[in-house]
Amino acid sequence: MAFDGIVVANLAHELRRELLNGRIAKIAQPEADELLLTVKTPAGQKRLVLSASASLPLIYLTESNKPSPMTAPNFCMLLRKHIANGRIVDIRQPKLERILIFTIEHLDEMGDLCRKDLVMEVMGKHSNLIFCTEDGTIIDSIKHISAQVSSVREVLPGRTYFIPDTQSKLDPLTVDCDAFIQTLREKPTVLSKAIYTSFTGISPVTAEEICFLSGLDSALPPGEYSEDVLTHLFNQFSIYLSAVKDGNFQPQIYYSGREPKEFSALPLTHFSEYRAAAYDSISQVLENYYAVKNTITRIRQKSADLRHIVQTALERNRKKYDLQLRQLRDTENREKYKVYGELIHTYGYGLSEGAKSMEALNYYTNEMITIPLDPTKNAQENAKRYFDKYGKQKRTFEALSHLIKETKEEIAYLESVRTALDIARSEDDLAEIKEELITAGYMRRKFTKKKVKIKNKPLHYISSDGYDMYVGKNNLQNDELTFGFAVGNDWWFHAKQAPGSHVIVKSGGDELPDRTFEEAGRLAAYYSSMRGVEKVEIDYVEKKHVKKPKGGKPGFVVYYTNYSLVIDSDISNIKEGD
């Protein structure tokens, strides 16, 4: 995530436009490390989130509100005392640092007009909110940093606030060409890393973009390039950052399918494999990006127990499958033992006592073979020994063939559940998968007085030609979608020989256009274990040809006379329905 100085510059530009000269009407601290300021402006009421969370520091404007604790924390009370009803007169970003300084004008206890600074530092786990006097003396901070915690800078009441310059980075907005080239050449690393470690506010993603725009290999060290080439790089660097100076920002989120992969305040042209979605506001970008990311992260965390159960069962069944295959190979000689027994019966009447072997013509192949014998047994007993061996291995082969089929189906079923966990979008999806695992006997149901009803629907898309397309998110939904919802002349799609969703296209009796077949195929590829593969083979057939075998596991079907197509799994241009 490129929450770099350029994004902060975009935020400063946006907040100056939206909040400057606004009055702080309300100060809340919904979380231990987060402030929510309500600001009244001529354009209406605005809410500003300032989060110094170590895991997710953020600044953005939002429409939503958050509940506050019954008793306000000390930092919140201090801010209310000093700057409640204060006016925001300046919002600035020093150099291109990930820091915003809000200067607030207010009346002190004596009724005199004075100013104080609220400093927001977006620096990963070192993020902080610091409240200072106009001359830079720290009044308090949302996190206290003592000398025992940091030898570089104490953040405590009474100390002087300053920005630590531990890495001696240059300001990219003011650096000249000579200093740019000299600084890069002093870095014993690759070009992209030399850029983002030399200048404030430049992230690795931005450094890659500048190298890409310059047509240079970011993996080579700066010393490999001539002065003319590095001058060209500086010119491209200056052109790219001129948008920051001019305030020409283009906030965007980059998606892989439906999942956001990156965001930026300026275009990232080297992300050609991702779909770019433009926004009017960097606040919207941050709120939407992290809302989706948080949902994905939360669902993955909540699905961890289910994944562990499925993975454990998969590993156990795979080990069992390998063992069964080895045991099956041990039965490959069973027909040979049957032939030995028959030949001893046929030719063994002339065997001498204590013979260890016999030569006989194999009338099945018309070849002479040597049959080992137990010298302590007679011909009839040796024949019986081989017939017993044959019978035992035949029974073992038949039993193992059945068990191997069952184990293989079990593995395929568990892989389909694992794919459903990857597809899951909500807690309802996880609840349905959990119910499926309980029904299948992989989990025990916890006793509850009241059974919780799961209201969950398949995914709904609309093709470019206006046809409804539905995607099952798990095996239970797949069965319901295919055998409870679809009718005979609807079309059914599924990734060939891969766990994944059933996709149903409601035809309404029409002959579907080729484009709808392709879009439904993309959905089947995306919602399968083949997601991300460049070419995926998809089977499709009218629903009336899809059957549920007797005793088949959830989601398992058989079908014949199907068609196939090969397609990618890009669904970025397919419209979602309600």
Residue pairs with C-beta under 8 A, 6 or more apart in sequence:
1 262
1 263
1 289
2 203
2 204
2 205
2 206
2 262
2 263
2 264
3 57
3 58
3 98
3 122
3 203
4 98
4 201
4 202
4 203
4 205
4 206
5 93
5 95
5 96
5 97
5 98
5 172
5 200
5 201
5 202
6 96
6 201
6 202
6 203
6 206
6 241
6 244
6 264
6 265
6 266
7 263
7 264
7 265
7 282
7 286
8 59
8 93
8 96
8 97
8 98
8 99
8 100
8 122
8 201
9 93
9 96
9 201
9 244
9 249
9 265
10 249
10 251
10 265
10 282
11 59
11 60
11 100
11 282
11 283
12 91
12 92
12 93
12 100
13 247
13 249
14 61
14 281
14 282
14 283
15 48
15 59
15 61
15 91
15 100
16 91
18 41
18 43
18 46
18 61
19 39
19 41
19 46
19 48
19 88
19 91
20 88
20 89
20 90
20 91
21 41
21 42
21 87
21 88
21 89
22 39
22 40
22 41
22 46
22 87
22 88
23 39
23 40
23 41
23 85
23 86
23 87
23 88
24 37
24 38
24 39
24 83
24 84
24 85
24 86
24 87
24 88
24 104
25 38
25 39
25 40
25 45
25 85
26 36
26 37
26 38
27 35
27 36
27 37
27 38
27 76
27 79
27 80
27 83
27 84
28 35
28 36
28 37
28 38
28 66
28 68
28 72
28 76
29 35
29 36
29 68
29 69
29 72
29 73
29 75
29 76
30 36
30 66
30 67
30 68
30 69
31 51
31 53
32 73
32 142
33 51
33 52
33 53
33 54
33 127
33 129
33 142
33 143
34 49
34 50
34 51
34 52
34 53
35 49
35 50
35 51
35 76
35 79
35 129
35 142
36 47
36 48
36 49
36 50
36 65
36 66
36 68
37 47
37 48
37 50
38 45
38 46
38 47
38 48
39 45
39 46
39 47
39 48
39 88
40 46
46 61
47 61
47 62
47 63
47 64
47 65
48 59
48 60
48 61
48 62
49 58
49 59
49 60
49 61
49 62
50 58
50 59
50 118
50 120
50 129
51 57
51 58
51 59
51 127
52 120
52 121
52 127
52 128
52 129
52 142
52 143
53 127
54 124
54 125
54 127
55 125
56 290
56 294
57 122
57 123
57 124
57 127
58 122
58 286
58 290
59 100
59 120
59 122
59 286
60 282
60 283
60 286
60 287
61 281
61 283
62 283
62 287
72 80
74 140
75 129
75 131
75 140
75 141
75 142
78 131
78 139
78 140
79 118
79 131
82 106
82 116
82 131
82 139
83 104
83 106
83 116
83 118
84 106
85 106
86 104
86 105
86 106
86 116
87 104
87 105
87 106
88 102
88 103
88 104
89 103
89 104
89 105
89 115
90 101
90 102
90 103
91 100
91 101
91 102
91 103
92 100
92 101
92 103
93 99
93 100
93 101
94 101
94 163
95 171
95 173
95 200
95 201
96 171
96 172
96 173
96 199
96 200
96 201
96 202
96 244
97 163
97 200
97 201
98 121
98 122
98 123
98 201
99 119
99 120
99 121
99 122
99 163
100 119
100 120
100 122
101 117
101 118
101 119
101 120
102 117
102 118
102 119
102 120
103 115
103 116
103 117
104 115
104 116
104 117
104 118
105 113
105 114
105 115
106 113
106 114
106 115
106 116
107 113
107 114
108 114
114 134
115 134
116 131
116 132
116 133
116 134
116 139
117 131
117 132
117 133
117 134
117 136
117 161
118 129
118 130
118 131
118 132
119 128
119 129
119 130
119 131
119 132
119 161
120 129
121 127
121 128
121 129
121 130
128 141
128 142
128 143
128 145
128 155
129 141
129 142
129 143
130 138
130 140
130 141
130 142
130 155
130 161
131 138
131 139
131 140
131 141
132 138
132 139
132 161
133 139
136 160
136 161
136 162
137 158
137 159
137 160
137 161
138 155
138 156
138 157
138 158
138 159
138 160
138 161
139 157
140 157
141 155
141 156
143 155
144 155
144 156
145 153
145 154
145 155
145 156
146 154
146 156
147 154
152 164
152 166
153 162
153 164
155 161
167 197
169 197
169 198
169 199
169 200
170 179
170 183
170 198
170 199
170 200
171 199
171 200
172 199
172 200
172 201
172 202
172 237
172 241
173 241
173 244
173 245
175 183
175 199
177 231
177 234
180 230
180 234
180 237
181 227
181 230
181 231
181 234
183 194
183 198
184 191
184 194
184 195
184 198
184 222
184 230
184 233
185 222
185 223
185 230
187 193
187 194
187 197
187 198
187 221
187 222
188 221
189 197
189 221
190 218
190 219
190 220
190 221
191 211
191 216
191 217
191 218
191 219
191 220
191 221
191 222
191 225
192 204
192 207
192 208
192 211
192 218
192 219
193 204
193 207
194 221
194 222
195 202
195 207
195 210
195 211
195 237
196 202
196 203
196 204
196 206
196 207
205 262
205 264
205 268
206 264
206 266
207 218
208 218
208 270
209 240
209 266
209 267
209 268
209 269
209 270
210 233
210 236
210 237
210 240
211 217
211 218
211 233
212 218
212 269
212 270
213 236
213 240
213 269
214 232
214 233
214 236
214 237
216 225
216 229
216 233
222 230
225 233
240 266
243 249
243 250
243 266
244 266
249 265
249 266
249 282
250 265
250 266
250 267
250 278
251 263
251 264
251 265
251 278
251 279
251 280
251 281
251 282
251 284
251 285
252 263
252 264
252 267
252 268
252 276
252 277
252 278
252 279
252 285
253 260
253 262
253 263
253 276
253 277
253 279
253 285
253 288
253 289
254 260
254 261
254 262
254 263
254 264
254 268
254 271
254 274
254 275
254 276
254 277
255 261
255 274
255 275
255 276
255 277
255 572
256 273
256 274
256 275
257 526
257 531
257 569
257 570
257 571
257 572
258 571
258 572
259 292
259 296
260 288
260 289
260 292
260 293
261 271
261 274
262 268
262 271
262 274
263 285
263 286
263 289
265 282
267 276
268 276
275 572
279 285
279 288
295 425
295 426
299 424
299 425
299 426
299 427
299 429
299 430
302 427
302 430
303 421
303 424
303 430
303 433
306 421
306 430
306 433
306 434
306 437
307 418
307 421
309 437
309 442
309 443
310 414
310 417
310 418
310 421
310 437
310 442
311 418
313 414
313 442
314 411
314 414
314 415
314 418
317 407
317 410
317 411
317 414
318 411
320 407
321 404
321 407
321 408
321 411
324 400
324 403
324 404
324 407
325 404
327 396
327 400
328 397
328 400
328 401
328 404
330 393
330 396
331 393
331 394
331 396
331 397
331 400
333 393
334 389
334 390
334 393
334 394
334 397
335 390
337 386
337 387
337 389
337 390
337 393
338 386
338 387
338 390
339 362
339 364
340 371
340 383
340 386
341 383
341 384
341 385
341 386
341 387
341 390
342 383
343 360
343 362
343 369
343 371
344 358
344 360
344 371
344 373
344 379
344 382
344 383
344 386
345 379
345 380
345 383
346 360
346 363
347 358
347 360
347 361
348 358
348 379
348 380
348 382
348 383
349 379
351 358
351 373
351 378
351 379
353 378
354 375
355 373
355 375
356 372
356 373
356 375
357 370
357 371
357 372
357 373
358 370
358 371
358 373
359 368
359 369
359 370
359 371
360 368
360 369
360 371
361 367
361 368
362 368
362 369
373 382
374 381
374 382
374 385
377 385
409 553
409 556
412 499
412 556
413 440
413 475
413 553
413 554
413 555
413 556
415 499
415 529
416 475
416 499
416 500
416 555
417 433
417 436
417 437
417 474
417 475
418 499
418 529
419 499
419 500
419 501
419 528
419 529
420 429
420 433
420 473
420 474
420 475
421 430
421 433
422 529
422 531
423 429
423 473
423 474
423 501
423 527
424 430
424 433
424 473
424 474
425 473
426 456
428 454
428 455
428 456
429 456
429 473
429 474
431 452
431 454
431 456
432 454
432 456
432 473
432 474
432 476
432 477
433 474
434 443
435 454
435 476
436 474
436 475
436 476
436 554
437 443
438 444
438 445
439 554
440 553
440 554
456 473
456 477
458 470
458 471
458 472
458 473
458 477
458 480
458 481
459 470
459 471
459 473
459 527
459 576
460 468
460 469
460 470
460 471
460 576
460 577
460 578
461 468
461 469
461 470
461 471
461 519
461 523
461 571
461 574
461 575
461 576
461 577
462 468
462 469
462 575
462 576
462 577
463 469
463 505
463 515
463 516
463 519
463 520
463 574
463 575
464 515
464 516
464 519
464 574
464 575
465 512
465 513
465 515
465 516
467 505
467 506
467 507
467 508
467 510
467 512
467 516
468 505
468 506
468 577
469 503
469 504
469 505
469 506
469 516
469 519
469 520
469 523
469 574
470 481
470 485
470 503
470 504
470 506
471 501
471 502
471 503
471 523
471 527
472 478
472 479
472 480
472 481
472 482
472 501
472 502
472 503
472 555
473 501
473 527
474 555
475 553
475 554
475 555
475 556
476 554
476 555
478 501
478 502
478 554
478 555
479 548
479 554
479 555
481 502
481 504
482 492
482 502
482 504
482 543
482 546
482 557
483 548
485 504
486 492
486 504
486 506
486 543
487 543
488 542
488 543
488 544
489 507
489 509
489 542
489 543
489 544
490 504
490 505
490 506
490 507
490 542
490 543
491 504
491 505
491 507
491 512
491 517
491 520
491 540
491 541
491 542
491 543
492 502
492 503
492 504
492 540
492 541
492 542
492 543
492 546
492 559
493 502
493 503
493 504
493 505
493 520
493 521
493 523
493 524
493 538
493 539
493 540
494 500
494 501
494 502
494 503
494 524
494 528
494 538
494 539
494 540
495 524
495 525
495 528
495 529
495 530
495 536
495 537
495 538
495 539
496 536
496 537
496 538
496 539
496 564
498 528
498 529
498 530
498 536
499 528
499 529
500 524
500 525
500 527
500 528
500 529
500 530
501 523
501 524
501 527
501 528
502 555
502 557
503 520
503 523
503 524
503 527
504 543
505 512
505 516
505 520
517 540
517 565
518 565
518 567
519 571
519 574
520 540
521 536
521 538
521 540
521 565
521 567
522 567
522 568
522 569
522 570
522 571
522 574
523 571
523 574
524 536
524 538
524 540
525 531
525 533
525 536
525 538
525 567
525 568
525 569
526 569
526 570
526 571
528 536
528 569
530 536
530 569
531 569
532 569
533 569
534 568
535 566
535 567
535 568
536 566
536 567
536 568
536 569
537 564
537 565
537 566
538 564
538 565
538 566
538 567
539 559
539 562
539 563
539 564
540 562
540 563
540 564
540 565
541 559
541 561
541 562
541 563
545 559
545 560
545 561
545 562
546 557
546 558
546 559
547 557
547 558
547 559
548 556
548 557
548 558
549 556
549 557
549 558
552 558
